[in-house]
Amino acid sequence: MIEKSPTRRELLAGLASAPLLENAAAAQTSAPSICFMSAVEMARLIRAKKLSAREALAAHLKQIERVNPKVNAIVTLVPEMAAEAAARADEMQAHKQTLGPLHGLPVAHKDLFETRGIRTTFGSVLYKDNVPTTDDIVVERMRRAGAIIVGKSNTPEFGSGSQTFNKVFGATHNPYDLTKTCGGSSGGAAVSLACGLVPVASGSDTGGSLRNPAAFCNVVGFRPSAGRVPNPKAAFAWFTLTTSGCLGRSAADLALALSTIAGPDSRAPLSINEPGERFARPLDRNFKGVRVAWFKSLGGMPFDPQVRAIVDAHRKTFESLGCVVDQAEPDFAPAEIAFRVLRAWNTANTYGSRFHEHPEAFKDTLTGEIEEGLRVTGTEVARAETAHGQLWR
């Protein structure tokens, strides 16, 4: 029998006796209700003038001060800059100016996204003092939507790896057990949401970096289709393995954030020509007759038995919604060669020159991947692309 998962408050309150989490748990259970309010509700209250942007920011900064030292999720904090932005947001509303969907909501951006005037390290000692002069498109679009940047969330070095640690800031800890990993590479983002540090967080995904930490931290991660959130700065403009996105404490919160960062950009050839606003529509729908493929191993992919058991137990959930659930077994065996070769090829292209200049600055796993990518032949890339095509079809 699958037991119902405890809520964040219940779980963290139960951890109050654990020495490492004593302060964090107390902070969670005594946190202002604002900090665990849904982003959708928070945005509604701000629009209704029942909550100001300054009040929302003050509550979250207080929560960050109490909890973040234990989990190390937000690694660069800009309270003065955030306070100025929140004051401007309230002033805009007082003058009845047009408000964006995220107006007044605090946001933490993954430390892979360049933020104008805010340190962006990419988790690398090579960029520990880097302050960009421009915003990445995700940051730019969330700013335009009215979000208030409070800081940057932790990530592994150059976002490489499924655990969140680096030489600049150290490790980010799982909020449910500080001795465990929070996953990665959007680990700081997932922990920030789980701990009520922000209601909105950006992230990115190559091999699970939006989904893995969300699962580890009991929040929602969603990898958008390639081109849904365009990247006009990508060196490989037609590269489909990496995409930007966001996380949320619920599907509705995630959809709200996604509605502000999705949408076409003529500089990105893969961008999907549909407006992001479509994700702001109501999520309710009729699932009767929707076909769902239920698989066992996808041709031999490794699955943790506990995860497999939980997933299988919810087949009846889809059936109860009226879905037509069929056993289907697409062969994902080509995924291994396609993913590993194409990722290494891209990594070597992106970081190869810096690696030659400062090999000591790169962690072992990233060093290995860069070296692997530098050895890749044209024939191997062609085979990987062929496998990629087989997977798509």
ChimeraX attribute file (.defattr): number of C-alpha atoms within 10 A of each C-alpha:
attribute: neighborCount
match mode: 1-to-1
recipient: residues
	/A:1	6
	/A:2	8
	/A:3	6
	/A:4	6
	/A:5	9
	/A:6	11
	/A:7	10
	/A:8	21
	/A:9	18
	/A:10	13
	/A:11	16
	/A:12	24
	/A:13	19
	/A:14	16
	/A:15	20
	/A:16	18
	/A:17	13
	/A:18	13
	/A:19	9
	/A:20	15
	/A:21	22
	/A:22	17
	/A:23	17
	/A:24	25
	/A:25	27
	/A:26	19
	/A:27	22
	/A:28	27
	/A:29	17
	/A:30	12
	/A:31	21
	/A:32	16
	/A:33	12
	/A:34	19
	/A:35	24
	/A:36	21
	/A:37	15
	/A:38	18
	/A:39	25
	/A:40	19
	/A:41	12
	/A:42	24
	/A:43	23
	/A:44	16
	/A:45	14
	/A:46	20
	/A:47	19
	/A:48	10
	/A:49	13
	/A:50	9
	/A:51	17
	/A:52	23
	/A:53	30
	/A:54	22
	/A:55	15
	/A:56	22
	/A:57	28
	/A:58	17
	/A:59	18
	/A:60	24
	/A:61	23
	/A:62	16
	/A:63	22
	/A:64	25
	/A:65	12
	/A:66	18
	/A:67	25
	/A:68	23
	/A:69	14
	/A:70	19
	/A:71	24
	/A:72	22
	/A:73	34
	/A:74	27
	/A:75	23
	/A:76	19
	/A:77	18
	/A:78	15
	/A:79	15
	/A:80	10
	/A:81	15
	/A:82	23
	/A:83	19
	/A:84	12
	/A:85	22
	/A:86	27
	/A:87	16
	/A:88	15
	/A:89	22
	/A:90	19
	/A:91	13
	/A:92	14
	/A:93	18
	/A:94	10
	/A:95	8
	/A:96	9
	/A:97	10
	/A:98	9
	/A:99	15
	/A:100	16
	/A:101	22
	/A:102	27
	/A:103	27
	/A:104	31
	/A:105	29
	/A:106	27
	/A:107	30
	/A:108	30
	/A:109	28
	/A:110	31
	/A:111	30
	/A:112	25
	/A:113	22
	/A:114	25
	/A:115	24
	/A:116	15
	/A:117	14
	/A:118	23
	/A:119	22
	/A:120	25
	/A:121	27
	/A:122	24
	/A:123	27
	/A:124	22
	/A:125	16
	/A:126	14
	/A:127	13
	/A:128	15
	/A:129	12
	/A:130	15
	/A:131	15
	/A:132	16
	/A:133	11
	/A:134	13
	/A:135	16
	/A:136	16
	/A:137	21
	/A:138	25
	/A:139	23
	/A:140	16
	/A:141	17
	/A:142	26
	/A:143	20
	/A:144	17
	/A:145	20
	/A:146	22
	/A:147	28
	/A:148	28
	/A:149	29
	/A:150	28
	/A:151	25
	/A:152	29
	/A:153	31
	/A:154	37
	/A:155	37
	/A:156	30
	/A:157	25
	/A:158	18
	/A:159	28
	/A:160	22
	/A:161	20
	/A:162	20
	/A:163	23
	/A:164	28
	/A:165	27
	/A:166	21
	/A:167	15
	/A:168	18
	/A:169	21
	/A:170	15
	/A:171	21
	/A:172	32
	/A:173	25
	/A:174	26
	/A:175	31
	/A:176	24
	/A:177	16
	/A:178	15
	/A:179	11
	/A:180	12
	/A:181	21
	/A:182	32
	/A:183	30
	/A:184	32
	/A:185	33
	/A:186	38
	/A:187	35
	/A:188	36
	/A:189	36
	/A:190	39
	/A:191	33
	/A:192	28
	/A:193	26
	/A:194	25
	/A:195	29
	/A:196	26
	/A:197	32
	/A:198	33
	/A:199	30
	/A:200	30
	/A:201	28
	/A:202	30
	/A:203	32
	/A:204	27
	/A:205	23
	/A:206	18
	/A:207	19
	/A:208	20
	/A:209	29
	/A:210	30
	/A:211	25
	/A:212	23
	/A:213	29
	/A:214	27
	/A:215	14
	/A:216	20
	/A:217	26
	/A:218	21
	/A:219	20
	/A:220	24
	/A:221	27
	/A:222	23
	/A:223	22
	/A:224	18
	/A:225	16
	/A:226	18
	/A:227	24
	/A:228	24
	/A:229	29
	/A:230	27
	/A:231	24
	/A:232	18
	/A:233	11
	/A:234	14
	/A:235	11
	/A:236	12
	/A:237	14
	/A:238	13
	/A:239	16
	/A:240	14
	/A:241	15
	/A:242	20
	/A:243	23
	/A:244	27
	/A:245	25
	/A:246	31
	/A:247	30
	/A:248	30
	/A:249	24
	/A:250	16
	/A:251	14
	/A:252	19
	/A:253	20
	/A:254	26
	/A:255	23
	/A:256	25
	/A:257	29
	/A:258	28
	/A:259	22
	/A:260	26
	/A:261	27
	/A:262	27
	/A:263	20
	/A:264	20
	/A:265	18
	/A:266	11
	/A:267	13
	/A:268	17
	/A:269	15
	/A:270	20
	/A:271	21
	/A:272	19
	/A:273	13
	/A:274	11
	/A:275	14
	/A:276	20
	/A:277	16
	/A:278	15
	/A:279	17
	/A:280	17
	/A:281	11
	/A:282	9
	/A:283	9
	/A:284	6
	/A:285	6
	/A:286	9
	/A:287	14
	/A:288	13
	/A:289	12
	/A:290	13
	/A:291	13
	/A:292	15
	/A:293	11
	/A:294	16
	/A:295	13
	/A:296	14
	/A:297	14
	/A:298	15
	/A:299	13
	/A:300	10
	/A:301	12
	/A:302	9
	/A:303	12
	/A:304	7
	/A:305	9
	/A:306	9
	/A:307	10
	/A:308	13
	/A:309	13
	/A:310	13
	/A:311	11
	/A:312	14
	/A:313	12
	/A:314	12
	/A:315	14
	/A:316	12
	/A:317	11
	/A:318	16
	/A:319	16
	/A:320	12
	/A:321	13
	/A:322	15
	/A:323	18
	/A:324	15
	/A:325	16
	/A:326	11
	/A:327	9
	/A:328	12
	/A:329	13
	/A:330	13
	/A:331	14
	/A:332	16
	/A:333	14
	/A:334	17
	/A:335	16
	/A:336	13
	/A:337	18
	/A:338	23
	/A:339	18
	/A:340	14
	/A:341	23
	/A:342	23
	/A:343	21
	/A:344	21
	/A:345	23
	/A:346	20
	/A:347	21
	/A:348	24
	/A:349	15
	/A:350	15
	/A:351	15
	/A:352	19
	/A:353	11
	/A:354	13
	/A:355	17
	/A:356	9
	/A:357	9
	/A:358	11
	/A:359	13
	/A:360	10
	/A:361	15
	/A:362	21
	/A:363	15
	/A:364	11
	/A:365	11
	/A:366	20
	/A:367	19
	/A:368	14
	/A:369	20
	/A:370	23
	/A:371	17
	/A:372	17
	/A:373	22
	/A:374	16
	/A:375	13
	/A:376	15
	/A:377	12
	/A:378	9
	/A:379	9
	/A:380	16
	/A:381	17
	/A:382	14
	/A:383	17
	/A:384	21
	/A:385	17
	/A:386	15
	/A:387	19
	/A:388	20
	/A:389	12
	/A:390	14
	/A:391	15
	/A:392	7
	/A:393	5
